[in-house]
Amino acid sequence: MKKRDAGAATCCTASRPGGWAWPIARRVPSWGCFCLFIHSTRPSIRFAEAFFPIVPDSYTDFYHQKTDAELQFLLDNPGYYQPELVEEARRELRRRGALPSKPAVPEPVSAPYIGPEAQPAAGLKAGPVVLGVAVVLALSLGGFYYVKQKNSPDSAPAAVAPPAPARKGPPQLTEVATSAIPNYDVDGLVEQQLRRVPAAERAAAKAASMPLRQYRELTKRFWAAETQTEYLLNQAQEGKAGPMFAEQTLVARTTWSAWNKAVVYRYKFGPTMQRHLELMTDVASSQQHLLEMYPRLLPNRQFTSDKEATSRVTDVQYWMHDLLPVSPVTKQPYKAKAVTIHM
């Protein structure tokens, strides 16, 4: 093998574990290193790896630097390399005069001649005899089959094909009663409650700006949760609670959490607004307790006989009457607390 470039040897001469590597290398300073490995770790896999595709100064120099054995290897394994690579190797070998000639095709060996005296004597011509025997056998078999079919009982009836499976109709949709929590006009309820505040107190709160905005926001959060709670408790009391009642109570309790976050602060309201805040706080506390109790008391309407549940329902009615006279959910007046007059 001809001497290789020192720069090529650093990247091309290392053998691979489990086999051998036959390096072909050329180094071009302006392009980098072109490396070709022919690796035979497994008999069925030989491959060439090329890094930094380059074009050498003279394309044929790549083949001029290879030995006859290297070029012959490419010719012996044409299926593993590109056709151009194999063809250039063949041309280089032909140029060197090292291309082996095509192997001579061995002449076919002729059979030894046998003279007439060694050939066996011809026997009688058997063509007509064989033909006659074949006709007799064919007629015999045909007659036997006919007699057998005639004397045999009627052939078994054809197997009845199994009935085709009945086609299934389209899936039937089953109606399931749902009781989605409806939406209510919360902004309208806020305005109704604000109109129950004396005009002078409203004007003062408006002049201060902050108290009026705070009162509106608190009232809005209150009625958003209160309408949901009233709807669910009324459904249970009328026997209309659906299978998702427990999950719906969790939704309402989550709505109350917005109120709980706002009520922890202190507010500077007038006397009527402050009274409304106290009433809403009491209602919110009892309603959240009822939402927690009702899913457990729903079977057999146990909430009707539970003392705590009935007491909280009654208190909520009294407190709500001082906020609005009529429920926006049931459209029924809230119950006013009876006042006993002693004469």
C-alpha positions in Angstrom: 0.0 0.0 0.0 1.3 3.4 -0.8 2.2 5.9 1.8 -0.7 7.8 3.2 -0.8 11.4 4.3 0.0 11.9 8.0 -3.1 13.9 8.6 -5.2 11.2 7.1 -3.6 8.5 9.3 -4.8 10.2 12.5 -8.4 9.7 11.5 -8.4 6.7 9.2 -6.0 4.0 10.5 -7.8 2.9 13.7 -9.2 -0.6 13.4 -12.7 -1.3 14.7 -13.5 -3.8 17.4 -14.7 -7.1 16.2 -13.3 -6.8 12.6 -10.8 -5.0 10.5 -10.9 -1.7 8.6 -9.2 -1.0 5.3 -8.6 2.8 5.1 -8.4 4.8 2.0 -7.5 8.4 2.8 -6.6 11.6 1.0 -6.0 14.9 2.7 -6.8 18.2 1.0 -5.8 21.2 3.2 -8.6 23.4 1.8 -11.4 20.8 2.2 -10.5 18.7 5.2 -10.2 14.9 5.3 -12.0 12.3 3.1 -12.2 9.0 4.9 -13.5 5.7 3.5 -13.8 2.7 5.7 -14.5 -0.8 4.4 -15.5 -2.7 7.5 -16.3 -6.4 7.8 -17.4 -6.8 11.4 -20.3 -9.0 10.0 -20.1 -10.8 6.7 -23.3 -9.3 5.5 -22.5 -5.7 6.3 -19.7 -3.7 4.7 -20.0 0.0 4.4 -18.3 3.2 3.5 -18.4 6.2 5.7 -17.6 9.6 4.2 -17.0 12.7 6.2 -16.5 16.2 4.6 -17.4 15.4 1.0 -14.6 16.9 -1.2 -13.5 16.9 -4.7 -9.7 16.1 -5.0 -7.4 18.0 -7.3 -7.4 15.1 -9.8 -10.3 12.7 -9.5 -8.3 9.7 -10.7 -5.6 10.2 -8.1 -7.8 8.6 -5.6 -7.7 5.3 -7.5 -4.0 5.7 -8.6 -3.0 5.5 -4.9 -4.7 2.2 -4.3 -3.2 -1.2 -4.6 -4.4 -3.8 -7.0 -5.8 -5.8 -4.1 -7.8 -2.8 -2.8 -9.3 -2.1 -6.2 -10.0 -5.8 -6.8 -11.9 -5.8 -3.5 -14.3 -3.2 -4.8 -14.9 -5.3 -8.0 -15.5 -8.5 -5.9 -18.1 -6.8 -3.8 -20.1 -4.5 -6.2 -23.3 -4.8 -4.2 -22.0 -2.8 -1.3 -20.7 0.3 -3.1 -22.0 2.9 -5.5 -21.8 1.8 -9.2 -19.5 4.8 -10.1 -17.0 3.7 -7.4 -16.8 0.1 -8.8 -16.6 1.3 -12.4 -13.7 3.6 -11.7 -11.9 0.8 -9.9 -12.4 -1.5 -12.9 -11.0 1.2 -15.2 -7.9 1.7 -13.1 -7.3 -2.1 -13.0 -7.7 -2.2 -16.8 -5.3 0.7 -17.2 -2.7 -1.1 -15.1 -3.3 -4.3 -17.0 -4.2 -6.1 -13.8 -7.9 -6.8 -14.6 -8.2 -10.6 -14.6 -9.5 -12.2 -17.8 -12.8 -13.9 -17.8 -12.6 -17.5 -16.6 -12.7 -20.0 -19.5 -16.0 -21.7 -19.7 -15.4 -25.5 -19.4 -16.4 -27.4 -22.5 -19.3 -29.8 -22.0 -18.2 -33.4 -21.7 -19.8 -35.5 -24.4 -21.3 -38.9 -23.6 -19.2 -41.9 -24.5 -20.1 -43.4 -27.9 -21.7 -46.8 -27.8 -21.6 -48.8 -30.9 -24.5 -50.7 -32.4 -23.3 -54.0 -31.1 -23.5 -52.7 -27.5 -27.1 -51.3 -27.8 -29.9 -53.5 -26.4 -32.2 -55.2 -28.8 -35.4 -53.4 -29.5 -38.5 -55.1 -28.1 -42.0 -55.2 -29.4 -43.8 -52.0 -30.1 -45.9 -51.3 -27.0 -47.8 -48.2 -28.2 -51.1 -49.8 -29.3 -51.2 -52.2 -26.4 -50.7 -49.5 -23.8 -53.4 -47.4 -25.4 -55.9 -50.2 -25.4 -55.2 -51.0 -21.7 -55.7 -47.3 -20.8 -59.1 -47.2 -22.7 -60.3 -50.3 -20.9 -59.3 -48.9 -17.5 -61.0 -45.6 -18.1 -64.3 -47.3 -19.2 -64.2 -49.6 -16.2 -63.7 -46.7 -13.8 -66.5 -44.7 -15.4 -68.9 -47.6 -15.2 -68.0 -48.3 -11.6 -68.6 -44.7 -10.6 -72.0 -44.6 -12.4 -73.2 -47.8 -10.7 -72.1 -46.6 -7.3 -73.8 -43.2 -7.7 -77.0 -44.9 -8.9 -77.2 -47.4 -6.1 -76.1 -45.0 -3.3 -78.8 -43.2 -1.2 -79.7 -39.7 -2.1 -76.9 -37.4 -1.3 -77.2 -35.4 1.9 -79.0 -32.1 1.5 -76.8 -29.1 1.3 -75.9 -27.6 4.6 -78.2 -24.8 5.4 -76.3 -21.6 5.8 -76.6 -20.1 9.3 -78.9 -17.1 9.3 -77.2 -13.8 9.0 -77.0 -12.0 12.3 -79.6 -9.4 12.8 -78.4 -5.9 12.0 -78.3 -3.8 15.1 -80.2 -0.6 14.8 -78.8 2.8 15.7 -78.0 3.3 19.4 -81.0 4.6 21.3 -80.5 7.9 23.2 -81.9 7.8 26.7 -83.0 11.0 28.2 -81.6 11.8 31.6 -83.1 14.5 33.7 -80.7 17.2 34.4 -81.0 20.1 36.7 -78.3 22.6 35.7 -78.1 25.6 38.1 -79.7 28.5 36.2 -78.2 32.0 36.0 -79.9 34.9 37.7 -79.7 38.7 37.2 -77.2 39.4 39.9 -76.6 43.0 38.9 -80.3 43.7 39.1 -80.5 42.2 42.6 -77.6 44.5 43.6 -79.5 47.5 42.4 -82.7 46.4 44.2 -80.9 46.0 47.5 -79.1 49.3 47.1 -82.4 51.1 46.6 -83.4 50.0 50.1 -80.6 52.2 51.5 -81.7 55.7 52.4 -81.0 58.3 49.8 -78.8 60.4 52.1 -76.7 57.4 53.0 -76.3 56.5 49.3 -75.3 60.0 48.5 -72.6 60.1 51.2 -71.3 56.7 50.1 -71.2 58.0 46.5 -69.3 61.1 47.5 -66.7 59.0 49.3 -66.6 56.8 46.2 -64.8 53.9 47.9 -67.7 52.8 50.3 -70.2 52.6 47.4 -67.9 50.5 45.2 -67.2 48.2 48.1 -70.8 47.8 48.9 -71.7 46.9 45.3 -68.9 44.4 45.1 -69.8 42.7 48.3 -73.5 42.5 47.4 -72.7 41.1 44.0 -70.6 38.3 45.4 -73.3 37.6 48.0 -76.2 37.2 45.5 -74.1 35.1 43.1 -73.7 32.5 45.8 -77.1 33.0 47.4 -79.1 32.3 44.3 -77.3 29.1 43.6 -77.8 27.9 47.2 -81.5 28.8 47.2 -82.0 26.9 44.0 -80.3 23.7 45.2 -82.0 23.7 48.6 -85.4 24.3 47.0 -84.8 21.4 44.6 -84.1 19.1 47.6 -87.2 20.3 49.5 -89.4 19.7 46.5 -88.0 16.3 45.9 -86.4 17.3 42.6 -82.7 16.8 43.6 -80.8 15.1 40.7 -78.0 12.5 40.9 -75.4 15.3 40.7 -76.8 17.1 43.7 -73.7 16.6 45.9 -71.4 17.8 43.1 -73.6 20.9 42.6 -73.4 21.8 46.3 -69.6 21.8 45.9 -70.0 24.3 43.0 -72.1 26.6 45.2 -69.7 26.4 48.1 -66.9 27.4 45.7 -68.9 30.5 44.8 -69.2 31.4 48.4 -65.4 31.3 48.8 -65.3 34.6 46.8 -67.5 36.2 49.5 -65.5 34.7 52.3 -62.3 36.3 51.0 -63.9 39.7 50.8 -65.7 39.7 54.1 -62.5 39.4 56.2 -61.8 43.1 55.8 -63.3 46.1 57.7 -65.5 48.5 55.8 -66.7 52.0 56.7 -70.3 51.9 55.8 -73.3 53.9 56.9 -75.8 52.4 59.4 -78.0 50.7 56.8 -75.2 49.4 54.6 -73.5 48.1 57.8 -76.7 46.3 58.8 -77.0 44.8 55.4 -73.4 43.5 55.7 -74.2 41.8 59.0 -77.3 40.2 57.6 -75.4 38.9 54.5 -72.7 37.5 56.8 -75.2 35.6 58.9 -77.0 34.2 55.8 -73.7 33.2 54.2 -72.6 31.2 57.3 -75.9 29.3 57.6 -76.2 28.6 53.9 -72.7 27.1 53.7 -73.5 24.9 56.6 -76.7 23.7 54.9 -74.8 23.0 51.7 -72.5 20.7 53.6 -75.4 19.0 55.5 -78.0 18.4 52.8 -76.1 15.7 50.7 -75.9 13.6 53.8 -79.6 14.3 54.8 -81.0 13.9 51.3 -81.9 10.2 51.5 -85.5 9.8 52.9 -85.7 13.6 53.3 -83.9 13.5 56.6 -83.4 17.2 56.5 -87.0 17.8 57.4 -86.5 16.2 60.8 -83.0 17.5 61.5 -83.3 20.2 64.1 -80.2 22.1 63.1 -81.1 22.1 59.4 -84.7 23.3 60.0 -83.5 26.0 62.4 -81.0 27.3 59.9 -83.5 27.4 57.1 -85.9 29.4 59.3 -83.2 31.9 60.3 -82.2 32.5 56.7 -85.8 33.3 55.8 -86.0 36.0 58.5 -82.6 37.5 57.5 -83.3 37.6 53.8 -86.7 39.3 54.4 -84.7 42.3 55.7 -82.6 42.4 52.5 -85.2 41.8 49.8 -88.9 41.0 50.3 -89.2 38.4 47.5 -86.9 35.5 46.6 -85.5 35.8 43.1 -85.4 32.0 42.9 -88.8 30.8 44.1 -90.6 34.1 43.4 -92.2 33.7 46.9 -91.9 36.3 49.7 -89.4 35.6 52.4 -90.9 34.8 55.7 -90.9 37.7 58.2 -90.2 37.1 61.8 -93.4 37.0 63.9 -93.5 39.8 66.4 -95.5 39.1 69.6 -97.3 42.2 71.0 -98.2 42.0 74.6 -101.3 43.9 75.7 
